[in-house]
Amino acid sequence: MITRTRDTISDRSRFILIGALVGAALGLVAALVAAGTLEERQQRSDAGLSLKPPKLLDIVKFSIAALMLLRQFADMLTPGE
């Protein structure tokens, strides 16, 4: 049996804290990937090779996948029926 005490944080605060931590972790990973890509791009430009920018369809696919991931995460946090 779960008992609640007055000194525990509320569910809303806990979800906000978890969301902030997950967002920070994802932001860090995205920054590391972007930094690695920038280094690779500089190395290729020094070697005379060029990278093609992502196509619009690739950006749309990535955006849809990111939204679906967020939706699945939100579904995990909703109480079951």
Phi and psi restraints in degrees (range 20) as a CNS / XPLOR table:
assign (resid 1 and name C) (resid 2 and name N)
       (resid 2 and name CA) (resid 2 and name C) 1.0 -95.0 20.0 2
assign (resid 2 and name N) (resid 2 and name CA)
       (resid 2 and name C) (resid 3 and name N) 1.0 127.4 20.0 2
assign (resid 2 and name C) (resid 3 and name N)
       (resid 3 and name CA) (resid 3 and name C) 1.0 -114.6 20.0 2
assign (resid 3 and name N) (resid 3 and name CA)
       (resid 3 and name C) (resid 4 and name N) 1.0 144.2 20.0 2
assign (resid 3 and name C) (resid 4 and name N)
       (resid 4 and name CA) (resid 4 and name C) 1.0 -107.9 20.0 2
assign (resid 4 and name N) (resid 4 and name CA)
       (resid 4 and name C) (resid 5 and name N) 1.0 140.2 20.0 2
assign (resid 4 and name C) (resid 5 and name N)
       (resid 5 and name CA) (resid 5 and name C) 1.0 -110.9 20.0 2
assign (resid 5 and name N) (resid 5 and name CA)
       (resid 5 and name C) (resid 6 and name N) 1.0 165.8 20.0 2
assign (resid 5 and name C) (resid 6 and name N)
       (resid 6 and name CA) (resid 6 and name C) 1.0 -73.6 20.0 2
assign (resid 6 and name N) (resid 6 and name CA)
       (resid 6 and name C) (resid 7 and name N) 1.0 -19.9 20.0 2
assign (resid 6 and name C) (resid 7 and name N)
       (resid 7 and name CA) (resid 7 and name C) 1.0 -90.2 20.0 2
assign (resid 7 and name N) (resid 7 and name CA)
       (resid 7 and name C) (resid 8 and name N) 1.0 2.8 20.0 2
assign (resid 7 and name C) (resid 8 and name N)
       (resid 8 and name CA) (resid 8 and name C) 1.0 -82.8 20.0 2
assign (resid 8 and name N) (resid 8 and name CA)
       (resid 8 and name C) (resid 9 and name N) 1.0 154.1 20.0 2
assign (resid 8 and name C) (resid 9 and name N)
       (resid 9 and name CA) (resid 9 and name C) 1.0 -78.4 20.0 2
assign (resid 9 and name N) (resid 9 and name CA)
       (resid 9 and name C) (resid 10 and name N) 1.0 154.0 20.0 2
assign (resid 9 and name C) (resid 10 and name N)
       (resid 10 and name CA) (resid 10 and name C) 1.0 -71.5 20.0 2
assign (resid 10 and name N) (resid 10 and name CA)
       (resid 10 and name C) (resid 11 and name N) 1.0 163.2 20.0 2
assign (resid 10 and name C) (resid 11 and name N)
       (resid 11 and name CA) (resid 11 and name C) 1.0 -61.3 20.0 2
assign (resid 11 and name N) (resid 11 and name CA)
       (resid 11 and name C) (resid 12 and name N) 1.0 -40.4 20.0 2
assign (resid 11 and name C) (resid 12 and name N)
       (resid 12 and name CA) (resid 12 and name C) 1.0 -61.2 20.0 2
assign (resid 12 and name N) (resid 12 and name CA)
       (resid 12 and name C) (resid 13 and name N) 1.0 -46.0 20.0 2
assign (resid 12 and name C) (resid 13 and name N)
       (resid 13 and name CA) (resid 13 and name C) 1.0 -64.5 20.0 2
assign (resid 13 and name N) (resid 13 and name CA)
       (resid 13 and name C) (resid 14 and name N) 1.0 -38.0 20.0 2
assign (resid 13 and name C) (resid 14 and name N)
       (resid 14 and name CA) (resid 14 and name C) 1.0 -65.0 20.0 2
assign (resid 14 and name N) (resid 14 and name CA)
       (resid 14 and name C) (resid 15 and name N) 1.0 -42.8 20.0 2
assign (resid 14 and name C) (resid 15 and name N)
       (resid 15 and name CA) (resid 15 and name C) 1.0 -65.5 20.0 2
assign (resid 15 and name N) (resid 15 and name CA)
       (resid 15 and name C) (resid 16 and name N) 1.0 -38.6 20.0 2
assign (resid 15 and name C) (resid 16 and name N)
       (resid 16 and name CA) (resid 16 and name C) 1.0 -64.1 20.0 2
assign (resid 16 and name N) (resid 16 and name CA)
       (resid 16 and name C) (resid 17 and name N) 1.0 -42.5 20.0 2
assign (resid 16 and name C) (resid 17 and name N)
       (resid 17 and name CA) (resid 17 and name C) 1.0 -64.0 20.0 2
assign (resid 17 and name N) (resid 17 and name CA)
       (resid 17 and name C) (resid 18 and name N) 1.0 -44.8 20.0 2
assign (resid 17 and name C) (resid 18 and name N)
       (resid 18 and name CA) (resid 18 and name C) 1.0 -63.2 20.0 2
assign (resid 18 and name N) (resid 18 and name CA)
       (resid 18 and name C) (resid 19 and name N) 1.0 -43.5 20.0 2
assign (resid 18 and name C) (resid 19 and name N)
       (resid 19 and name CA) (resid 19 and name C) 1.0 -61.3 20.0 2
assign (resid 19 and name N) (resid 19 and name CA)
       (resid 19 and name C) (resid 20 and name N) 1.0 -40.7 20.0 2
assign (resid 19 and name C) (resid 20 and name N)
       (resid 20 and name CA) (resid 20 and name C) 1.0 -65.4 20.0 2
assign (resid 20 and name N) (resid 20 and name CA)
       (resid 20 and name C) (resid 21 and name N) 1.0 -41.4 20.0 2
assign (resid 20 and name C) (resid 21 and name N)
       (resid 21 and name CA) (resid 21 and name C) 1.0 -66.9 20.0 2
assign (resid 21 and name N) (resid 21 and name CA)
       (resid 21 and name C) (resid 22 and name N) 1.0 -42.7 20.0 2
assign (resid 21 and name C) (resid 22 and name N)
       (resid 22 and name CA) (resid 22 and name C) 1.0 -64.9 20.0 2
assign (resid 22 and name N) (resid 22 and name CA)
       (resid 22 and name C) (resid 23 and name N) 1.0 -42.3 20.0 2
assign (resid 22 and name C) (resid 23 and name N)
       (resid 23 and name CA) (resid 23 and name C) 1.0 -62.3 20.0 2
assign (resid 23 and name N) (resid 23 and name CA)
       (resid 23 and name C) (resid 24 and name N) 1.0 -40.5 20.0 2
assign (resid 23 and name C) (resid 24 and name N)
       (resid 24 and name CA) (resid 24 and name C) 1.0 -65.7 20.0 2
assign (resid 24 and name N) (resid 24 and name CA)
       (resid 24 and name C) (resid 25 and name N) 1.0 -41.2 20.0 2
assign (resid 24 and name C) (resid 25 and name N)
       (resid 25 and name CA) (resid 25 and name C) 1.0 -65.1 20.0 2
assign (resid 25 and name N) (resid 25 and name CA)
       (resid 25 and name C) (resid 26 and name N) 1.0 -44.5 20.0 2
assign (resid 25 and name C) (resid 26 and name N)
       (resid 26 and name CA) (resid 26 and name C) 1.0 -65.6 20.0 2
assign (resid 26 and name N) (resid 26 and name CA)
       (resid 26 and name C) (resid 27 and name N) 1.0 -37.8 20.0 2
assign (resid 26 and name C) (resid 27 and name N)
       (resid 27 and name CA) (resid 27 and name C) 1.0 -63.5 20.0 2
assign (resid 27 and name N) (resid 27 and name CA)
       (resid 27 and name C) (resid 28 and name N) 1.0 -40.2 20.0 2
assign (resid 27 and name C) (resid 28 and name N)
       (resid 28 and name CA) (resid 28 and name C) 1.0 -64.4 20.0 2
assign (resid 28 and name N) (resid 28 and name CA)
       (resid 28 and name C) (resid 29 and name N) 1.0 -43.8 20.0 2
assign (resid 28 and name C) (resid 29 and name N)
       (resid 29 and name CA) (resid 29 and name C) 1.0 -63.0 20.0 2
assign (resid 29 and name N) (resid 29 and name CA)
       (resid 29 and name C) (resid 30 and name N) 1.0 -43.4 20.0 2
assign (resid 29 and name C) (resid 30 and name N)
       (resid 30 and name CA) (resid 30 and name C) 1.0 -62.7 20.0 2
assign (resid 30 and name N) (resid 30 and name CA)
       (resid 30 and name C) (resid 31 and name N) 1.0 -39.8 20.0 2
assign (resid 30 and name C) (resid 31 and name N)
       (resid 31 and name CA) (resid 31 and name C) 1.0 -65.8 20.0 2
assign (resid 31 and name N) (resid 31 and name CA)
       (resid 31 and name C) (resid 32 and name N) 1.0 -39.7 20.0 2
assign (resid 31 and name C) (resid 32 and name N)
       (resid 32 and name CA) (resid 32 and name C) 1.0 -65.3 20.0 2
assign (resid 32 and name N) (resid 32 and name CA)
       (resid 32 and name C) (resid 33 and name N) 1.0 -40.8 20.0 2
assign (resid 32 and name C) (resid 33 and name N)
       (resid 33 and name CA) (resid 33 and name C) 1.0 -65.1 20.0 2
assign (resid 33 and name N) (resid 33 and name CA)
       (resid 33 and name C) (resid 34 and name N) 1.0 -43.3 20.0 2
assign (resid 33 and name C) (resid 34 and name N)
       (resid 34 and name CA) (resid 34 and name C) 1.0 -64.3 20.0 2
assign (resid 34 and name N) (resid 34 and name CA)
       (resid 34 and name C) (resid 35 and name N) 1.0 -40.0 20.0 2
assign (resid 34 and name C) (resid 35 and name N)
       (resid 35 and name CA) (resid 35 and name C) 1.0 -65.5 20.0 2
assign (resid 35 and name N) (resid 35 and name CA)
       (resid 35 and name C) (resid 36 and name N) 1.0 -41.5 20.0 2
assign (resid 35 and name C) (resid 36 and name N)
       (resid 36 and name CA) (resid 36 and name C) 1.0 -63.8 20.0 2
assign (resid 36 and name N) (resid 36 and name CA)
       (resid 36 and name C) (resid 37 and name N) 1.0 -39.4 20.0 2
assign (resid 36 and name C) (resid 37 and name N)
       (resid 37 and name CA) (resid 37 and name C) 1.0 -65.4 20.0 2
assign (resid 37 and name N) (resid 37 and name CA)
       (resid 37 and name C) (resid 38 and name N) 1.0 -40.3 20.0 2
assign (resid 37 and name C) (resid 38 and name N)
       (resid 38 and name CA) (resid 38 and name C) 1.0 -63.2 20.0 2
assign (resid 38 and name N) (resid 38 and name CA)
       (resid 38 and name C) (resid 39 and name N) 1.0 -43.2 20.0 2
assign (resid 38 and name C) (resid 39 and name N)
       (resid 39 and name CA) (resid 39 and name C) 1.0 -62.5 20.0 2
assign (resid 39 and name N) (resid 39 and name CA)
       (resid 39 and name C) (resid 40 and name N) 1.0 -43.4 20.0 2
assign (resid 39 and name C) (resid 40 and name N)
       (resid 40 and name CA) (resid 40 and name C) 1.0 -63.4 20.0 2
assign (resid 40 and name N) (resid 40 and name CA)
       (resid 40 and name C) (resid 41 and name N) 1.0 -41.0 20.0 2
assign (resid 40 and name C) (resid 41 and name N)
       (resid 41 and name CA) (resid 41 and name C) 1.0 -63.6 20.0 2
assign (resid 41 and name N) (resid 41 and name CA)
       (resid 41 and name C) (resid 42 and name N) 1.0 -40.7 20.0 2
assign (resid 41 and name C) (resid 42 and name N)
       (resid 42 and name CA) (resid 42 and name C) 1.0 -65.6 20.0 2
assign (resid 42 and name N) (resid 42 and name CA)
       (resid 42 and name C) (resid 43 and name N) 1.0 -40.5 20.0 2
assign (resid 42 and name C) (resid 43 and name N)
       (resid 43 and name CA) (resid 43 and name C) 1.0 -64.7 20.0 2
assign (resid 43 and name N) (resid 43 and name CA)
       (resid 43 and name C) (resid 44 and name N) 1.0 -40.7 20.0 2
assign (resid 43 and name C) (resid 44 and name N)
       (resid 44 and name CA) (resid 44 and name C) 1.0 -68.7 20.0 2
assign (resid 44 and name N) (resid 44 and name CA)
       (resid 44 and name C) (resid 45 and name N) 1.0 -37.4 20.0 2
assign (resid 44 and name C) (resid 45 and name N)
       (resid 45 and name CA) (resid 45 and name C) 1.0 -68.9 20.0 2
assign (resid 45 and name N) (resid 45 and name CA)
       (resid 45 and name C) (resid 46 and name N) 1.0 -33.6 20.0 2
assign (resid 45 and name C) (resid 46 and name N)
       (resid 46 and name CA) (resid 46 and name C) 1.0 -66.1 20.0 2
assign (resid 46 and name N) (resid 46 and name CA)
       (resid 46 and name C) (resid 47 and name N) 1.0 -31.5 20.0 2
assign (resid 46 and name C) (resid 47 and name N)
       (resid 47 and name CA) (resid 47 and name C) 1.0 -86.2 20.0 2
assign (resid 47 and name N) (resid 47 and name CA)
       (resid 47 and name C) (resid 48 and name N) 1.0 -3.4 20.0 2
assign (resid 47 and name C) (resid 48 and name N)
       (resid 48 and name CA) (resid 48 and name C) 1.0 89.8 20.0 2
assign (resid 48 and name N) (resid 48 and name CA)
       (resid 48 and name C) (resid 49 and name N) 1.0 7.3 20.0 2
assign (resid 48 and name C) (resid 49 and name N)
       (resid 49 and name CA) (resid 49 and name C) 1.0 -97.5 20.0 2
assign (resid 49 and name N) (resid 49 and name CA)
       (resid 49 and name C) (resid 50 and name N) 1.0 153.2 20.0 2
assign (resid 49 and name C) (resid 50 and name N)
       (resid 50 and name CA) (resid 50 and name C) 1.0 -125.7 20.0 2
assign (resid 50 and name N) (resid 50 and name CA)
       (resid 50 and name C) (resid 51 and name N) 1.0 148.7 20.0 2
assign (resid 50 and name C) (resid 51 and name N)
       (resid 51 and name CA) (resid 51 and name C) 1.0 -102.0 20.0 2
assign (resid 51 and name N) (resid 51 and name CA)
       (resid 51 and name C) (resid 52 and name N) 1.0 140.9 20.0 2
assign (resid 51 and name C) (resid 52 and name N)
       (resid 52 and name CA) (resid 52 and name C) 1.0 -81.8 20.0 2
assign (resid 52 and name N) (resid 52 and name CA)
       (resid 52 and name C) (resid 53 and name N) 1.0 139.7 20.0 2
assign (resid 52 and name C) (resid 53 and name N)
       (resid 53 and name CA) (resid 53 and name C) 1.0 -69.6 20.0 2
assign (resid 53 and name N) (resid 53 and name CA)
       (resid 53 and name C) (resid 54 and name N) 1.0 156.4 20.0 2
assign (resid 53 and name C) (resid 54 and name N)
       (resid 54 and name CA) (resid 54 and name C) 1.0 -64.3 20.0 2
assign (resid 54 and name N) (resid 54 and name CA)
       (resid 54 and name C) (resid 55 and name N) 1.0 145.4 20.0 2
assign (resid 54 and name C) (resid 55 and name N)
       (resid 55 and name CA) (resid 55 and name C) 1.0 -77.4 20.0 2
assign (resid 55 and name N) (resid 55 and name CA)
       (resid 55 and name C) (resid 56 and name N) 1.0 160.8 20.0 2
assign (resid 55 and name C) (resid 56 and name N)
       (resid 56 and name CA) (resid 56 and name C) 1.0 -59.2 20.0 2
assign (resid 56 and name N) (resid 56 and name CA)
       (resid 56 and name C) (resid 57 and name N) 1.0 -39.5 20.0 2
assign (resid 56 and name C) (resid 57 and name N)
       (resid 57 and name CA) (resid 57 and name C) 1.0 -63.1 20.0 2
assign (resid 57 and name N) (resid 57 and name CA)
       (resid 57 and name C) (resid 58 and name N) 1.0 -38.2 20.0 2
assign (resid 57 and name C) (resid 58 and name N)
       (resid 58 and name CA) (resid 58 and name C) 1.0 -63.7 20.0 2
assign (resid 58 and name N) (resid 58 and name CA)
       (resid 58 and name C) (resid 59 and name N) 1.0 -39.9 20.0 2
assign (resid 58 and name C) (resid 59 and name N)
       (resid 59 and name CA) (resid 59 and name C) 1.0 -66.9 20.0 2
assign (resid 59 and name N) (resid 59 and name CA)
       (resid 59 and name C) (resid 60 and name N) 1.0 -40.1 20.0 2
assign (resid 59 and name C) (resid 60 and name N)
       (resid 60 and name CA) (resid 60 and name C) 1.0 -65.3 20.0 2
assign (resid 60 and name N) (resid 60 and name CA)
       (resid 60 and name C) (resid 61 and name N) 1.0 -43.9 20.0 2
assign (resid 60 and name C) (resid 61 and name N)
       (resid 61 and name CA) (resid 61 and name C) 1.0 -60.9 20.0 2
assign (resid 61 and name N) (resid 61 and name CA)
       (resid 61 and name C) (resid 62 and name N) 1.0 -42.7 20.0 2
assign (resid 61 and name C) (resid 62 and name N)
       (resid 62 and name CA) (resid 62 and name C) 1.0 -64.6 20.0 2
assign (resid 62 and name N) (resid 62 and name CA)
       (resid 62 and name C) (resid 63 and name N) 1.0 -42.4 20.0 2
assign (resid 62 and name C) (resid 63 and name N)
       (resid 63 and name CA) (resid 63 and name C) 1.0 -63.3 20.0 2
assign (resid 63 and name N) (resid 63 and name CA)
       (resid 63 and name C) (resid 64 and name N) 1.0 -42.3 20.0 2
assign (resid 63 and name C) (resid 64 and name N)
       (resid 64 and name CA) (resid 64 and name C) 1.0 -65.1 20.0 2
assign (resid 64 and name N) (resid 64 and name CA)
       (resid 64 and name C) (resid 65 and name N) 1.0 -41.8 20.0 2
assign (resid 64 and name C) (resid 65 and name N)
       (resid 65 and name CA) (resid 65 and name C) 1.0 -64.0 20.0 2
assign (resid 65 and name N) (resid 65 and name CA)
       (resid 65 and name C) (resid 66 and name N) 1.0 -39.8 20.0 2
assign (resid 65 and name C) (resid 66 and name N)
       (resid 66 and name CA) (resid 66 and name C) 1.0 -65.2 20.0 2
assign (resid 66 and name N) (resid 66 and name CA)
       (resid 66 and name C) (resid 67 and name N) 1.0 -41.4 20.0 2
assign (resid 66 and name C) (resid 67 and name N)
       (resid 67 and name CA) (resid 67 and name C) 1.0 -65.3 20.0 2
assign (resid 67 and name N) (resid 67 and name CA)
       (resid 67 and name C) (resid 68 and name N) 1.0 -39.7 20.0 2
assign (resid 67 and name C) (resid 68 and name N)
       (resid 68 and name CA) (resid 68 and name C) 1.0 -64.8 20.0 2
assign (resid 68 and name N) (resid 68 and name CA)
       (resid 68 and name C) (resid 69 and name N) 1.0 -38.4 20.0 2
assign (resid 68 and name C) (resid 69 and name N)
       (resid 69 and name CA) (resid 69 and name C) 1.0 -63.8 20.0 2
assign (resid 69 and name N) (resid 69 and name CA)
       (resid 69 and name C) (resid 70 and name N) 1.0 -42.8 20.0 2
assign (resid 69 and name C) (resid 70 and name N)
       (resid 70 and name CA) (resid 70 and name C) 1.0 -63.8 20.0 2
assign (resid 70 and name N) (resid 70 and name CA)
       (resid 70 and name C) (resid 71 and name N) 1.0 -39.6 20.0 2
assign (resid 70 and name C) (resid 71 and name N)
       (resid 71 and name CA) (resid 71 and name C) 1.0 -64.9 20.0 2
assign (resid 71 and name N) (resid 71 and name CA)
       (resid 71 and name C) (resid 72 and name N) 1.0 -41.9 20.0 2
assign (resid 71 and name C) (resid 72 and name N)
       (resid 72 and name CA) (resid 72 and name C) 1.0 -64.5 20.0 2
assign (resid 72 and name N) (resid 72 and name CA)
       (resid 72 and name C) (resid 73 and name N) 1.0 -38.6 20.0 2
assign (resid 72 and name C) (resid 73 and name N)
       (resid 73 and name CA) (resid 73 and name C) 1.0 -65.6 20.0 2
assign (resid 73 and name N) (resid 73 and name CA)
       (resid 73 and name C) (resid 74 and name N) 1.0 -41.3 20.0 2
assign (resid 73 and name C) (resid 74 and name N)
       (resid 74 and name CA) (resid 74 and name C) 1.0 -64.9 20.0 2
assign (resid 74 and name N) (resid 74 and name CA)
       (resid 74 and name C) (resid 75 and name N) 1.0 -37.2 20.0 2
assign (resid 74 and name C) (resid 75 and name N)
       (resid 75 and name CA) (resid 75 and name C) 1.0 -64.9 20.0 2
assign (resid 75 and name N) (resid 75 and name CA)
       (resid 75 and name C) (resid 76 and name N) 1.0 -32.0 20.0 2
assign (resid 75 and name C) (resid 76 and name N)
       (resid 76 and name CA) (resid 76 and name C) 1.0 -67.4 20.0 2
assign (resid 76 and name N) (resid 76 and name CA)
       (resid 76 and name C) (resid 77 and name N) 1.0 -29.6 20.0 2
assign (resid 76 and name C) (resid 77 and name N)
       (resid 77 and name CA) (resid 77 and name C) 1.0 -86.6 20.0 2
assign (resid 77 and name N) (resid 77 and name CA)
       (resid 77 and name C) (resid 78 and name N) 1.0 -12.8 20.0 2
assign (resid 77 and name C) (resid 78 and name N)
       (resid 78 and name CA) (resid 78 and name C) 1.0 -79.7 20.0 2
assign (resid 78 and name N) (resid 78 and name CA)
       (resid 78 and name C) (resid 79 and name N) 1.0 142.5 20.0 2
assign (resid 78 and name C) (resid 79 and name N)
       (resid 79 and name CA) (resid 79 and name C) 1.0 -65.8 20.0 2
assign (resid 79 and name N) (resid 79 and name CA)
       (resid 79 and name C) (resid 80 and name N) 1.0 143.2 20.0 2
assign (resid 79 and name C) (resid 80 and name N)
       (resid 80 and name CA) (resid 80 and name C) 1.0 -72.6 20.0 2
assign (resid 80 and name N) (resid 80 and name CA)
       (resid 80 and name C) (resid 81 and name N) 1.0 155.3 20.0 2
